[in-house]
Amino acid sequence: MRVDLFDFELPEDRIALRPAEPRDAARLLVVKPRQPLADRTVGDLPGLLEPGDVLVFNDTRVIPAQLTGIRQRGEAMANVDATLHMRVAPDRWLAFMRPAKRLAEGDRIRFGHDGNACFLGNLDATVLEKRDAGEVLLGFDLSGAFLDEALHAVGHIPLPPYIASKRPDDARDLTDYQTVYAKDEGAVAAPTAGLHFTEDLFSALDARGIERRFVTLHVGAGTFLPVKADDTADHKMHAEIGHISRETADALNAARAQGRRIVAVGTTSLRLIESAAQGDGAIEPWSGPTSIFITPGYRFKAVDVLMTNFHLPRSTLFMLVSAFAGLETMRDAYRHAIENRYRFYSYGDASLLFRAEE
C-alpha cells in the first residue's frame, strides 16, 4: 500500500511532553464499528469492558539505553550518540548511532564521558559491524550483570525523539516512562498504553471481573524509525525479542474457547500475541524475535480489542491500528482527536479500538 495513505497533519501543540496526573485521568477515545466515537477517560475502562475479558499487558522494563560517547581512532576523536535497541549477546547490543558516518568497524567508543561514569570508570565498546541506516553492532568490554550496572550508571532514559527534541530527560522520567508493573528489563522504549494504569484502576478492573495476563516484548528503538519507503512492501521492520509463557498461552486459549475477549494493552502486546497465534487463533508459547509488520489486509487471529495511544503519521503503528479498526475509521478518529485537543504520542491520551468486522 502507498505510505502516503497513512499521512495526516498534527499540530505541534498536540504532542504531550508530560503524562496526565494521575495516569488514569488521561482521555480515552472509544472507537467501535458503525457507532459514534465516544470521548471518555482511562478511568472509565472497567465499564467499557465486559466481565471475563482478558487484558494482556507487556511487562517489559525500560533500561537507560541512550548513551553519549567519544569515538577514538588513534589521536582523532569525535562525539557520537548511541541508542541501544536489541541485545544479541551478554556483551553485545545492536544500536542506532549518530552520526554513523563517523564510525568504522574496529573503532573504539568510550561512553560516559559527561562525568556520569560507572563504578569501573567509563564504559568502553568496539564497533564490531556497521550496518544500514545508522545501525551498528557494539561489543562492550563488560558483560552480563556488570554491563547492566554500567548502563544504569552512564545511560539516560531514551525518551522518544519528539519529546527529547523539546526537553532533556529528568528525574521525573525515571518513573513517568515506566509502567507500574514493569518487571523484565530490556526495552529501550516504553509500552506506552500501559503507562495509563494505576493500582486504583487495577482494583476497579478486578472488581469488574476482568482478568489480566502478562507477556514480554522488549520494545526497540526501531519503533520510532520513520517509514522512508513509498510503499509498505518495501519497508523493513526491525526485530524485537519477546516471550509468552506456557501458562499465559494456556490461559488465553481457555478464554478464547469460552468466548471471552482478548484485549491487548498496546501494540506491542498485540504484535507478540499475533506472532504466536496459529491460523486457527490458538496461541502458542513464544520465545525469540518477531518482526511482524501489520498493515491493512492482515487477518487478525486472536486479539479482539486494542487499547493504544495516538501514533505518528506514516508510522508502522498507525498502519497497524488502521488494519485493526479500518483505515477510514482511524482517519476519522484521528481527525476527531486533533480537533478535540487529545494529547498525542508516548505521554499522550489513549484510544480503545474494537476490531473492525470482517
Buried (B, 14 or more C-beta within 10 A) or exposed (E): BEBEBBEEEBEEEBBBBEBBEEBBBBBBBBBBEEEEBEBBBBBBBBEBBBEBBBBBBBBBBBBBBBBBBBBBBEEEEBEBBBBBBBBEEEBBBBBBBEEBEBBEEEBBBBBBBEEBBBEEEBBBBBBEEBEEEBBBBBBBBBEEEBBBBBBEBBBBBBBBBBBBEEEEBEEEBEEBBBBBBBEBBBBBBBBBBBBBBBEEBBEBBEEBEBBBBBBBBBBBBBBBBEBEEEEBEEBBBBBBBBBBBEEBBEBBBEBBEEEBBBBBBBBBBBBBBBBBBEEEBBBEEBEEBBEBBBBBEBEBBBBBBBBBBBBBBBBBBBBBBBBBBBBEBBBBBBEBBBEEEBBBBBBBBBBBBBBBEE
